[in-house]
Amino acid sequence: MIGTRIAAGLLTVATLASATACSTSDRPAHAQAPTTAAASTAPTESLKPLVQQALPNVAGKTFTSAIVELPPGASAAPHTHGQAFLYAYVLEGTVRSKLDDKPVTSFHQGENWVEQPGAHHVLTENASRTEPARLLVVFVSATGDPLKVNDPK
């Protein structure tokens, strides 16, 4: 019950934050611009930060909300989110995900999950070859830390 309340609260905050998203000039120096992977033959995800705000009551921590877009057939390289706590909510489509040694799980529109600090995201992919997928992702991270770190090649 408490976990559900926390998730609902994070979603509410993220939704409100996205409605009042700060402009690029208002972002802290460590805010990231929209990113996409290097050009390749396979489609990949893009991440567009909406709001990045230092938490006033938690020294050294930053709240970031972002939209992750996965074109049809797209997947992300295996990665971590450092020591960030992450909440993800599927806005559109179906996303297949595998964390650490857990089984692959499909998340459909309206479903959500959390990732603990240090979790290894082995698989992230759009389950559809014809329809896009979009996620609202909320990070609570150490101020200045990158939001995503791909595994070494």
VEXMARVEX-176615 format. One record per atom (N, C-alpha, C): residue number from 1; atom name; x, y, z. Coordinates in nm, 2 decimals. Layout:
<pts>
+-----+------+--------+--------+--------+
| pos | site |     px |     py |     pz |
+-----+------+--------+--------+--------+
| NUM |   CA |      X |      Y |      Z |
...
+-----+------+--------+--------+--------+
</pts>
This chain:
<pts>
+-----+------+--------+--------+--------+
| pos | site |     px |     py |     pz |
+-----+------+--------+--------+--------+
|   1 |    N |   0.08 |  -0.12 |   0.00 |
|   1 |   CA |   0.00 |   0.00 |   0.00 |
|   1 |    C |   0.09 |   0.12 |   0.00 |
|   2 |    N |   0.19 |   0.13 |   0.08 |
|   2 |   CA |   0.28 |   0.25 |   0.09 |
|   2 |    C |   0.35 |   0.26 |  -0.04 |
|   3 |    N |   0.40 |   0.15 |  -0.10 |
|   3 |   CA |   0.47 |   0.15 |  -0.23 |
|   3 |    C |   0.38 |   0.21 |  -0.34 |
|   4 |    N |   0.25 |   0.17 |  -0.34 |
|   4 |   CA |   0.16 |   0.22 |  -0.44 |
|   4 |    C |   0.14 |   0.37 |  -0.42 |
|   5 |    N |   0.13 |   0.42 |  -0.29 |
|   5 |   CA |   0.12 |   0.56 |  -0.27 |
|   5 |    C |   0.24 |   0.64 |  -0.31 |
|   6 |    N |   0.36 |   0.58 |  -0.29 |
|   6 |   CA |   0.48 |   0.65 |  -0.33 |
|   6 |    C |   0.48 |   0.66 |  -0.48 |
|   7 |    N |   0.45 |   0.55 |  -0.55 |
|   7 |   CA |   0.45 |   0.55 |  -0.70 |
|   7 |    C |   0.35 |   0.65 |  -0.75 |
|   8 |    N |   0.23 |   0.65 |  -0.69 |
|   8 |   CA |   0.13 |   0.74 |  -0.73 |
|   8 |    C |   0.17 |   0.89 |  -0.71 |
|   9 |    N |   0.24 |   0.91 |  -0.60 |
|   9 |   CA |   0.29 |   1.04 |  -0.56 |
|   9 |    C |   0.39 |   1.09 |  -0.66 |
|  10 |    N |   0.49 |   1.00 |  -0.70 |
|  10 |   CA |   0.59 |   1.03 |  -0.79 |
|  10 |    C |   0.53 |   1.06 |  -0.93 |
|  11 |    N |   0.43 |   0.98 |  -0.97 |
|  11 |   CA |   0.36 |   1.01 |  -1.10 |
|  11 |    C |   0.30 |   1.14 |  -1.10 |
|  12 |    N |   0.23 |   1.18 |  -0.99 |
|  12 |   CA |   0.16 |   1.31 |  -0.98 |
|  12 |    C |   0.26 |   1.42 |  -0.99 |
|  13 |    N |   0.37 |   1.41 |  -0.91 |
|  13 |   CA |   0.47 |   1.51 |  -0.91 |
|  13 |    C |   0.53 |   1.52 |  -1.05 |
|  14 |    N |   0.56 |   1.41 |  -1.12 |
|  14 |   CA |   0.62 |   1.41 |  -1.25 |
|  14 |    C |   0.52 |   1.48 |  -1.35 |
|  15 |    N |   0.40 |   1.44 |  -1.34 |
|  15 |   CA |   0.30 |   1.50 |  -1.43 |
|  15 |    C |   0.29 |   1.65 |  -1.41 |
|  16 |    N |   0.28 |   1.69 |  -1.29 |
|  16 |   CA |   0.28 |   1.84 |  -1.26 |
|  16 |    C |   0.41 |   1.91 |  -1.30 |
|  17 |    N |   0.52 |   1.84 |  -1.28 |
|  17 |   CA |   0.64 |   1.90 |  -1.32 |
|  17 |    C |   0.65 |   1.91 |  -1.47 |
|  18 |    N |   0.60 |   1.81 |  -1.54 |
|  18 |   CA |   0.61 |   1.82 |  -1.69 |
|  18 |    C |   0.52 |   1.93 |  -1.74 |
|  19 |    N |   0.41 |   1.96 |  -1.67 |
|  19 |   CA |   0.32 |   2.07 |  -1.71 |
|  19 |    C |   0.39 |   2.21 |  -1.69 |
|  20 |    N |   0.48 |   2.21 |  -1.60 |
|  20 |   CA |   0.55 |   2.34 |  -1.58 |
|  20 |    C |   0.70 |   2.33 |  -1.60 |
|  21 |    N |   0.73 |   2.25 |  -1.70 |
|  21 |   CA |   0.87 |   2.22 |  -1.73 |
|  21 |    C |   0.95 |   2.35 |  -1.75 |
|  22 |    N |   1.07 |   2.35 |  -1.70 |
|  22 |   CA |   1.15 |   2.47 |  -1.71 |
|  22 |    C |   1.22 |   2.47 |  -1.85 |
|  23 |    N |   1.25 |   2.59 |  -1.89 |
|  23 |   CA |   1.32 |   2.61 |  -2.02 |
|  23 |    C |   1.46 |   2.56 |  -2.00 |
|  24 |    N |   1.53 |   2.55 |  -2.12 |
|  24 |   CA |   1.67 |   2.50 |  -2.12 |
|  24 |    C |   1.76 |   2.60 |  -2.04 |
|  25 |    N |   1.73 |   2.73 |  -2.04 |
|  25 |   CA |   1.81 |   2.82 |  -1.97 |
|  25 |    C |   1.79 |   2.81 |  -1.82 |
|  26 |    N |   1.68 |   2.75 |  -1.77 |
|  26 |   CA |   1.65 |   2.74 |  -1.63 |
|  26 |    C |   1.71 |   2.61 |  -1.57 |
|  27 |    N |   1.76 |   2.52 |  -1.66 |
|  27 |   CA |   1.81 |   2.39 |  -1.61 |
|  27 |    C |   1.95 |   2.41 |  -1.55 |
|  28 |    N |   1.98 |   2.33 |  -1.44 |
|  28 |   CA |   2.11 |   2.34 |  -1.38 |
|  28 |    C |   2.22 |   2.29 |  -1.48 |
|  29 |    N |   2.34 |   2.33 |  -1.46 |
|  29 |   CA |   2.45 |   2.30 |  -1.55 |
|  29 |    C |   2.46 |   2.15 |  -1.59 |
|  30 |    N |   2.42 |   2.06 |  -1.49 |
|  30 |   CA |   2.43 |   1.92 |  -1.52 |
|  30 |    C |   2.31 |   1.86 |  -1.59 |
|  31 |    N |   2.21 |   1.94 |  -1.63 |
|  31 |   CA |   2.10 |   1.90 |  -1.70 |
|  31 |    C |   2.14 |   1.85 |  -1.83 |
|  32 |    N |   2.07 |   1.74 |  -1.88 |
|  32 |   CA |   2.11 |   1.68 |  -2.01 |
|  32 |    C |   2.01 |   1.73 |  -2.11 |
|  33 |    N |   2.06 |   1.75 |  -2.23 |
|  33 |   CA |   1.98 |   1.78 |  -2.35 |
|  33 |    C |   1.93 |   1.65 |  -2.40 |
|  34 |    N |   1.82 |   1.65 |  -2.49 |
|  34 |   CA |   1.77 |   1.52 |  -2.54 |
|  34 |    C |   1.89 |   1.45 |  -2.61 |
|  35 |    N |   1.89 |   1.32 |  -2.59 |
|  35 |   CA |   2.00 |   1.23 |  -2.64 |
|  35 |    C |   1.94 |   1.12 |  -2.72 |
|  36 |    N |   2.02 |   1.08 |  -2.82 |
|  36 |   CA |   1.99 |   0.95 |  -2.89 |
|  36 |    C |   2.12 |   0.88 |  -2.91 |
|  37 |    N |   2.12 |   0.76 |  -2.93 |
|  37 |   CA |   2.24 |   0.68 |  -2.95 |
|  37 |    C |   2.30 |   0.72 |  -3.08 |
|  38 |    N |   2.43 |   0.68 |  -3.10 |
|  38 |   CA |   2.50 |   0.71 |  -3.23 |
|  38 |    C |   2.43 |   0.64 |  -3.34 |
|  39 |    N |   2.44 |   0.69 |  -3.46 |
|  39 |   CA |   2.38 |   0.64 |  -3.57 |
|  39 |    C |   2.41 |   0.49 |  -3.59 |
|  40 |    N |   2.31 |   0.41 |  -3.61 |
|  40 |   CA |   2.32 |   0.27 |  -3.63 |
|  40 |    C |   2.21 |   0.22 |  -3.72 |
|  41 |    N |   2.21 |   0.10 |  -3.76 |
|  41 |   CA |   2.10 |   0.05 |  -3.85 |
|  41 |    C |   1.98 |   0.02 |  -3.77 |
|  42 |    N |   1.99 |  -0.02 |  -3.64 |
|  42 |   CA |   1.87 |  -0.05 |  -3.56 |
|  42 |    C |   1.83 |   0.07 |  -3.49 |
|  43 |    N |   1.69 |   0.09 |  -3.48 |
|  43 |   CA |   1.64 |   0.21 |  -3.40 |
|  43 |    C |   1.67 |   0.20 |  -3.25 |
|  44 |    N |   1.69 |   0.31 |  -3.19 |
|  44 |   CA |   1.72 |   0.31 |  -3.05 |
|  44 |    C |   1.63 |   0.42 |  -2.98 |
|  45 |    N |   1.64 |   0.42 |  -2.85 |
|  45 |   CA |   1.56 |   0.51 |  -2.77 |
|  45 |    C |   1.61 |   0.66 |  -2.77 |
|  46 |    N |   1.53 |   0.75 |  -2.73 |
|  46 |   CA |   1.57 |   0.89 |  -2.71 |
|  46 |    C |   1.52 |   0.93 |  -2.57 |
|  47 |    N |   1.59 |   1.02 |  -2.50 |
|  47 |   CA |   1.55 |   1.06 |  -2.37 |
|  47 |    C |   1.54 |   1.22 |  -2.38 |
|  48 |    N |   1.43 |   1.27 |  -2.34 |
|  48 |   CA |   1.41 |   1.41 |  -2.34 |
|  48 |    C |   1.37 |   1.46 |  -2.20 |
|  49 |    N |   1.47 |   1.52 |  -2.12 |
|  49 |   CA |   1.44 |   1.57 |  -1.99 |
|  49 |    C |   1.33 |   1.67 |  -1.99 |
|  50 |    N |   1.24 |   1.67 |  -1.89 |
|  50 |   CA |   1.14 |   1.77 |  -1.88 |
|  50 |    C |   1.17 |   1.87 |  -1.77 |
|  51 |    N |   1.20 |   1.82 |  -1.65 |
|  51 |   CA |   1.23 |   1.90 |  -1.54 |
|  51 |    C |   1.35 |   1.84 |  -1.46 |
|  52 |    N |   1.44 |   1.92 |  -1.42 |
|  52 |   CA |   1.55 |   1.88 |  -1.34 |
|  52 |    C |   1.56 |   1.98 |  -1.23 |
|  53 |    N |   1.54 |   1.93 |  -1.10 |
|  53 |   CA |   1.54 |   2.02 |  -0.99 |
|  53 |    C |   1.61 |   1.96 |  -0.87 |
|  54 |    N |   1.69 |   2.04 |  -0.81 |
|  54 |   CA |   1.76 |   2.00 |  -0.68 |
|  54 |    C |   1.65 |   1.98 |  -0.58 |
|  55 |    N |   1.65 |   1.87 |  -0.50 |
|  55 |   CA |   1.55 |   1.85 |  -0.40 |
|  55 |    C |   1.59 |   1.94 |  -0.28 |
|  56 |    N |   1.50 |   2.03 |  -0.24 |
|  56 |   CA |   1.53 |   2.13 |  -0.13 |
|  56 |    C |   1.55 |   2.06 |   0.01 |
|  57 |    N |   1.49 |   1.95 |   0.03 |
|  57 |   CA |   1.50 |   1.89 |   0.16 |
|  57 |    C |   1.59 |   1.76 |   0.17 |
|  58 |    N |   1.66 |   1.74 |   0.06 |
|  58 |   CA |   1.76 |   1.62 |   0.05 |
|  58 |    C |   1.88 |   1.67 |  -0.01 |
|  59 |    N |   1.98 |   1.71 |   0.07 |
|  59 |   CA |   2.10 |   1.77 |   0.02 |
|  59 |    C |   2.17 |   1.67 |  -0.08 |
|  60 |    N |   2.22 |   1.73 |  -0.19 |
|  60 |   CA |   2.29 |   1.65 |  -0.29 |
|  60 |    C |   2.21 |   1.56 |  -0.38 |
|  61 |    N |   2.08 |   1.57 |  -0.38 |
|  61 |   CA |   1.99 |   1.49 |  -0.46 |
|  61 |    C |   1.91 |   1.58 |  -0.56 |
|  62 |    N |   1.89 |   1.52 |  -0.68 |
|  62 |   CA |   1.81 |   1.59 |  -0.78 |
|  62 |    C |   1.70 |   1.51 |  -0.83 |
|  63 |    N |   1.59 |   1.57 |  -0.85 |
|  63 |   CA |   1.47 |   1.51 |  -0.91 |
|  63 |    C |   1.47 |   1.54 |  -1.06 |
|  64 |    N |   1.46 |   1.44 |  -1.15 |
|  64 |   CA |   1.45 |   1.46 |  -1.29 |
|  64 |    C |   1.34 |   1.38 |  -1.35 |
|  65 |    N |   1.26 |   1.44 |  -1.43 |
|  65 |   CA |   1.15 |   1.37 |  -1.51 |
|  65 |    C |   1.19 |   1.38 |  -1.65 |
|  66 |    N |   1.16 |   1.27 |  -1.73 |
|  66 |   CA |   1.20 |   1.27 |  -1.87 |
|  66 |    C |   1.10 |   1.18 |  -1.94 |
|  67 |    N |   1.09 |   1.20 |  -2.07 |
|  67 |   CA |   1.01 |   1.12 |  -2.16 |
|  67 |    C |   1.12 |   1.03 |  -2.24 |
|  68 |    N |   1.10 |   0.90 |  -2.24 |
|  68 |   CA |   1.18 |   0.81 |  -2.32 |
|  68 |    C |   1.09 |   0.76 |  -2.43 |
|  69 |    N |   1.14 |   0.78 |  -2.55 |
|  69 |   CA |   1.07 |   0.74 |  -2.67 |
|  69 |    C |   1.14 |   0.62 |  -2.74 |
|  70 |    N |   1.06 |   0.52 |  -2.76 |
|  70 |   CA |   1.12 |   0.40 |  -2.83 |
|  70 |    C |   1.04 |   0.38 |  -2.96 |
|  71 |    N |   1.10 |   0.41 |  -3.08 |
|  71 |   CA |   1.04 |   0.39 |  -3.20 |
|  71 |    C |   1.01 |   0.24 |  -3.22 |
|  72 |    N |   0.92 |   0.20 |  -3.32 |
|  72 |   CA |   0.89 |   0.06 |  -3.34 |
|  72 |    C |   1.02 |  -0.02 |  -3.36 |
|  73 |    N |   1.03 |  -0.13 |  -3.29 |
|  73 |   CA |   1.15 |  -0.22 |  -3.30 |
|  73 |    C |   1.27 |  -0.17 |  -3.23 |
|  74 |    N |   1.26 |  -0.06 |  -3.16 |
|  74 |   CA |   1.38 |   0.00 |  -3.09 |
|  74 |    C |   1.42 |  -0.07 |  -2.96 |
|  75 |    N |   1.55 |  -0.07 |  -2.93 |
|  75 |   CA |   1.59 |  -0.12 |  -2.81 |
|  75 |    C |   1.71 |  -0.03 |  -2.76 |
|  76 |    N |   1.73 |  -0.04 |  -2.63 |
|  76 |   CA |   1.84 |   0.04 |  -2.57 |
|  76 |    C |   1.95 |  -0.05 |  -2.54 |
|  77 |    N |   2.07 |   0.00 |  -2.54 |
|  77 |   CA |   2.19 |  -0.08 |  -2.50 |
|  77 |    C |   2.18 |  -0.11 |  -2.35 |
|  78 |    N |   2.24 |  -0.23 |  -2.31 |
|  78 |   CA |   2.24 |  -0.26 |  -2.17 |
|  78 |    C |   2.30 |  -0.14 |  -2.09 |
|  79 |    N |   2.25 |  -0.11 |  -1.97 |
|  79 |   CA |   2.29 |   0.01 |  -1.90 |
|  79 |    C |   2.25 |   0.00 |  -1.75 |
|  80 |    N |   2.30 |   0.10 |  -1.68 |
|  80 |   CA |   2.26 |   0.13 |  -1.54 |
|  80 |    C |   2.22 |   0.27 |  -1.53 |
|  81 |    N |   2.16 |   0.31 |  -1.42 |
|  81 |   CA |   2.13 |   0.45 |  -1.39 |
|  81 |    C |   2.21 |   0.49 |  -1.27 |
|  82 |    N |   2.33 |   0.44 |  -1.26 |
|  82 |   CA |   2.42 |   0.47 |  -1.15 |
|  82 |    C |   2.35 |   0.43 |  -1.02 |
|  83 |    N |   2.36 |   0.53 |  -0.92 |
|  83 |   CA |   2.29 |   0.51 |  -0.79 |
|  83 |    C |   2.16 |   0.58 |  -0.78 |
|  84 |    N |   2.10 |   0.61 |  -0.90 |
|  84 |   CA |   1.97 |   0.67 |  -0.90 |
|  84 |    C |   1.86 |   0.57 |  -0.87 |
|  85 |    N |   1.75 |   0.62 |  -0.80 |
|  85 |   CA |   1.63 |   0.55 |  -0.79 |
|  85 |    C |   1.54 |   0.59 |  -0.90 |
|  86 |    N |   1.48 |   0.50 |  -0.97 |
|  86 |   CA |   1.40 |   0.53 |  -1.09 |
|  86 |    C |   1.26 |   0.47 |  -1.08 |
|  87 |    N |   1.17 |   0.55 |  -1.13 |
|  87 |   CA |   1.03 |   0.51 |  -1.15 |
|  87 |    C |   0.99 |   0.53 |  -1.29 |
|  88 |    N |   0.93 |   0.43 |  -1.36 |
|  88 |   CA |   0.89 |   0.44 |  -1.50 |
|  88 |    C |   0.75 |   0.40 |  -1.51 |
|  89 |    N |   0.68 |   0.48 |  -1.60 |
|  89 |   CA |   0.54 |   0.46 |  -1.63 |
|  89 |    C |   0.52 |   0.46 |  -1.78 |
|  90 |    N |   0.45 |   0.36 |  -1.83 |
|  90 |   CA |   0.43 |   0.34 |  -1.97 |
|  90 |    C |   0.31 |   0.43 |  -2.02 |
|  91 |    N |   0.35 |   0.53 |  -2.10 |
|  91 |   CA |   0.25 |   0.63 |  -2.15 |
|  91 |    C |   0.18 |   0.57 |  -2.27 |
|  92 |    N |   0.26 |   0.49 |  -2.35 |
|  92 |   CA |   0.21 |   0.44 |  -2.48 |
|  92 |    C |   0.28 |   0.32 |  -2.52 |
|  93 |    N |   0.21 |   0.22 |  -2.57 |
|  93 |   CA |   0.28 |   0.10 |  -2.62 |
|  93 |    C |   0.31 |  -0.01 |  -2.52 |
|  94 |    N |   0.40 |  -0.10 |  -2.55 |
|  94 |   CA |   0.44 |  -0.20 |  -2.46 |
|  94 |    C |   0.59 |  -0.21 |  -2.46 |
|  95 |    N |   0.65 |  -0.21 |  -2.34 |
|  95 |   CA |   0.80 |  -0.22 |  -2.33 |
|  95 |    C |   0.84 |  -0.35 |  -2.26 |
|  96 |    N |   0.93 |  -0.42 |  -2.32 |
|  96 |   CA |   0.99 |  -0.54 |  -2.25 |
|  96 |    C |   1.11 |  -0.49 |  -2.18 |
|  97 |    N |   1.13 |  -0.54 |  -2.05 |
|  97 |   CA |   1.24 |  -0.50 |  -1.97 |
|  97 |    C |   1.29 |  -0.62 |  -1.89 |
|  98 |    N |   1.42 |  -0.62 |  -1.87 |
|  98 |   CA |   1.49 |  -0.72 |  -1.78 |
|  98 |    C |   1.59 |  -0.65 |  -1.70 |
|  99 |    N |   1.57 |  -0.67 |  -1.57 |
|  99 |   CA |   1.67 |  -0.61 |  -1.47 |
|  99 |    C |   1.75 |  -0.72 |  -1.40 |
| 100 |    N |   1.88 |  -0.70 |  -1.40 |
| 100 |   CA |   1.97 |  -0.80 |  -1.33 |
| 100 |    C |   1.93 |  -0.94 |  -1.38 |
| 101 |    N |   1.91 |  -1.03 |  -1.29 |
| 101 |   CA |   1.89 |  -1.17 |  -1.32 |
| 101 |    C |   1.74 |  -1.21 |  -1.31 |
| 102 |    N |   1.65 |  -1.10 |  -1.31 |
| 102 |   CA |   1.51 |  -1.13 |  -1.30 |
| 102 |    C |   1.46 |  -1.16 |  -1.44 |
| 103 |    N |   1.34 |  -1.22 |  -1.45 |
| 103 |   CA |   1.28 |  -1.26 |  -1.58 |
| 103 |    C |   1.24 |  -1.14 |  -1.66 |
| 104 |    N |   1.24 |  -1.15 |  -1.80 |
| 104 |   CA |   1.19 |  -1.05 |  -1.88 |
| 104 |    C |   1.04 |  -1.02 |  -1.85 |
| 105 |    N |   1.00 |  -0.90 |  -1.84 |
| 105 |   CA |   0.87 |  -0.86 |  -1.81 |
| 105 |    C |   0.82 |  -0.76 |  -1.92 |
| 106 |    N |   0.69 |  -0.78 |  -1.96 |
| 106 |   CA |   0.63 |  -0.68 |  -2.05 |
| 106 |    C |   0.54 |  -0.59 |  -1.97 |
| 107 |    N |   0.56 |  -0.46 |  -2.00 |
| 107 |   CA |   0.48 |  -0.35 |  -1.93 |
| 107 |    C |   0.40 |  -0.28 |  -2.04 |
| 108 |    N |   0.27 |  -0.28 |  -2.02 |
| 108 |   CA |   0.18 |  -0.22 |  -2.12 |
| 108 |    C |   0.14 |  -0.08 |  -2.07 |
| 109 |    N |   0.07 |   0.00 |  -2.16 |
| 109 |   CA |   0.03 |   0.13 |  -2.13 |
| 109 |    C |  -0.05 |   0.13 |  -2.00 |
| 110 |    N |  -0.01 |   0.23 |  -1.91 |
| 110 |   CA |  -0.07 |   0.24 |  -1.78 |
| 110 |    C |   0.00 |   0.16 |  -1.67 |
| 111 |    N |   0.10 |   0.08 |  -1.70 |
| 111 |   CA |   0.17 |   0.00 |  -1.60 |
| 111 |    C |   0.30 |   0.07 |  -1.57 |
| 112 |    N |   0.36 |   0.03 |  -1.45 |
| 112 |   CA |   0.48 |   0.10 |  -1.41 |
| 112 |    C |   0.57 |   0.00 |  -1.33 |
| 113 |    N |   0.69 |   0.05 |  -1.31 |
| 113 |   CA |   0.79 |  -0.02 |  -1.23 |
| 113 |    C |   0.89 |   0.07 |  -1.16 |
| 114 |    N |   0.97 |   0.02 |  -1.07 |
| 114 |   CA |   1.08 |   0.09 |  -1.01 |
| 114 |    C |   1.20 |   0.02 |  -1.03 |
| 115 |    N |   1.31 |   0.09 |  -1.03 |
| 115 |   CA |   1.45 |   0.03 |  -1.04 |
| 115 |    C |   1.53 |   0.08 |  -0.92 |
| 116 |    N |   1.58 |  -0.01 |  -0.85 |
| 116 |   CA |   1.66 |   0.02 |  -0.73 |
| 116 |    C |   1.80 |   0.08 |  -0.77 |
| 117 |    N |   1.86 |   0.16 |  -0.69 |
| 117 |   CA |   2.00 |   0.21 |  -0.72 |
| 117 |    C |   2.09 |   0.09 |  -0.76 |
| 118 |    N |   2.17 |   0.11 |  -0.86 |
| 118 |   CA |   2.27 |   0.01 |  -0.91 |
| 118 |    C |   2.21 |  -0.10 |  -0.99 |
| 119 |    N |   2.08 |  -0.10 |  -1.02 |
| 119 |   CA |   2.02 |  -0.21 |  -1.10 |
| 119 |    C |   2.08 |  -0.21 |  -1.24 |
| 120 |    N |   2.10 |  -0.33 |  -1.29 |
| 120 |   CA |   2.16 |  -0.34 |  -1.43 |
| 120 |    C |   2.04 |  -0.37 |  -1.52 |
| 121 |    N |   2.02 |  -0.28 |  -1.62 |
| 121 |   CA |   1.91 |  -0.29 |  -1.71 |
| 121 |    C |   1.96 |  -0.36 |  -1.83 |
| 122 |    N |   1.94 |  -0.49 |  -1.83 |
| 122 |   CA |   2.00 |  -0.58 |  -1.93 |
| 122 |    C |   1.92 |  -0.57 |  -2.07 |
| 123 |    N |   1.79 |  -0.55 |  -2.06 |
| 123 |   CA |   1.70 |  -0.54 |  -2.18 |
| 123 |    C |   1.60 |  -0.43 |  -2.16 |
| 124 |    N |   1.59 |  -0.34 |  -2.26 |
| 124 |   CA |   1.48 |  -0.24 |  -2.27 |
| 124 |    C |   1.45 |  -0.24 |  -2.42 |
| 125 |    N |   1.33 |  -0.28 |  -2.45 |
| 125 |   CA |   1.29 |  -0.27 |  -2.59 |
| 125 |    C |   1.14 |  -0.25 |  -2.61 |
| 126 |    N |   1.11 |  -0.19 |  -2.73 |
| 126 |   CA |   0.97 |  -0.17 |  -2.77 |
| 126 |    C |   0.93 |  -0.31 |  -2.82 |
| 127 |    N |   0.82 |  -0.36 |  -2.77 |
| 127 |   CA |   0.77 |  -0.50 |  -2.80 |
| 127 |    C |   0.71 |  -0.50 |  -2.94 |
| 128 |    N |   0.68 |  -0.38 |  -3.00 |
| 128 |   CA |   0.61 |  -0.37 |  -3.13 |
| 128 |    C |   0.71 |  -0.33 |  -3.24 |
| 129 |    N |   0.69 |  -0.39 |  -3.36 |
| 129 |   CA |   0.77 |  -0.36 |  -3.48 |
| 129 |    C |   0.70 |  -0.25 |  -3.56 |
| 130 |    N |   0.57 |  -0.21 |  -3.52 |
| 130 |   CA |   0.49 |  -0.12 |  -3.59 |
| 130 |    C |   0.45 |   0.00 |  -3.52 |
| 131 |    N |   0.44 |   0.00 |  -3.38 |
| 131 |   CA |   0.39 |   0.11 |  -3.30 |
| 131 |    C |   0.50 |   0.16 |  -3.21 |
| 132 |    N |   0.50 |   0.29 |  -3.18 |
| 132 |   CA |   0.60 |   0.35 |  -3.09 |
| 132 |    C |   0.56 |   0.31 |  -2.94 |
| 133 |    N |   0.66 |   0.33 |  -2.86 |
| 133 |   CA |   0.63 |   0.32 |  -2.71 |
| 133 |    C |   0.69 |   0.44 |  -2.65 |
| 134 |    N |   0.63 |   0.49 |  -2.54 |
| 134 |   CA |   0.68 |   0.61 |  -2.47 |
| 134 |    C |   0.67 |   0.58 |  -2.32 |
| 135 |    N |   0.77 |   0.63 |  -2.24 |
| 135 |   CA |   0.77 |   0.62 |  -2.10 |
| 135 |    C |   0.79 |   0.75 |  -2.04 |
| 136 |    N |   0.72 |   0.77 |  -1.92 |
| 136 |   CA |   0.76 |   0.88 |  -1.83 |
| 136 |    C |   0.85 |   0.82 |  -1.73 |
| 137 |    N |   0.97 |   0.88 |  -1.72 |
| 137 |   CA |   1.07 |   0.82 |  -1.62 |
| 137 |    C |   1.10 |   0.93 |  -1.52 |
| 138 |    N |   1.11 |   0.90 |  -1.40 |
| 138 |   CA |   1.14 |   0.99 |  -1.29 |
| 138 |    C |   1.27 |   0.93 |  -1.22 |
| 139 |    N |   1.37 |   1.02 |  -1.21 |
| 139 |   CA |   1.49 |   0.98 |  -1.14 |
| 139 |    C |   1.51 |   1.06 |  -1.01 |
| 140 |    N |   1.56 |   1.00 |  -0.91 |
| 140 |   CA |   1.61 |   1.07 |  -0.79 |
| 140 |    C |   1.76 |   1.02 |  -0.79 |
| 141 |    N |   1.85 |   1.12 |  -0.82 |
| 141 |   CA |   1.99 |   1.09 |  -0.83 |
| 141 |    C |   2.08 |   1.18 |  -0.76 |
| 142 |    N |   2.20 |   1.15 |  -0.74 |
| 142 |   CA |   2.30 |   1.24 |  -0.69 |
| 142 |    C |   2.32 |   1.36 |  -0.79 |
| 143 |    N |   2.32 |   1.48 |  -0.74 |
| 143 |   CA |   2.33 |   1.59 |  -0.82 |
| 143 |    C |   2.46 |   1.58 |  -0.91 |
| 144 |    N |   2.44 |   1.60 |  -1.04 |
| 144 |   CA |   2.56 |   1.59 |  -1.13 |
| 144 |    C |   2.58 |   1.46 |  -1.19 |
| 145 |    N |   2.53 |   1.35 |  -1.13 |
| 145 |   CA |   2.55 |   1.22 |  -1.19 |
| 145 |    C |   2.47 |   1.20 |  -1.32 |
| 146 |    N |   2.53 |   1.13 |  -1.42 |
| 146 |   CA |   2.46 |   1.10 |  -1.54 |
| 146 |    C |   2.34 |   1.01 |  -1.52 |
| 147 |    N |   2.23 |   1.03 |  -1.60 |
| 147 |   CA |   2.11 |   0.96 |  -1.58 |
| 147 |    C |   2.12 |   0.82 |  -1.63 |
| 148 |    N |   2.21 |   0.79 |  -1.73 |
| 148 |   CA |   2.22 |   0.66 |  -1.79 |
| 148 |    C |   2.36 |   0.64 |  -1.83 |
| 149 |    N |   2.41 |   0.52 |  -1.80 |
| 149 |   CA |   2.55 |   0.48 |  -1.83 |
| 149 |    C |   2.55 |   0.35 |  -1.90 |
| 150 |    N |   2.57 |   0.35 |  -2.04 |
| 150 |   CA |   2.57 |   0.23 |  -2.11 |
| 150 |    C |   2.69 |   0.14 |  -2.07 |
| 151 |    N |   2.67 |   0.01 |  -2.08 |
| 151 |   CA |   2.77 |  -0.09 |  -2.05 |
| 151 |    C |   2.89 |  -0.06 |  -2.15 |
| 152 |    N |   3.01 |  -0.09 |  -2.11 |
| 152 |   CA |   3.12 |  -0.08 |  -2.20 |
| 152 |    C |   3.10 |  -0.18 |  -2.31 |
| 153 |    N |   3.15 |  -0.14 |  -2.43 |
| 153 |   CA |   3.13 |  -0.23 |  -2.55 |
| 153 |    C |   3.24 |  -0.34 |  -2.55 |
+-----+------+--------+--------+--------+
</pts>
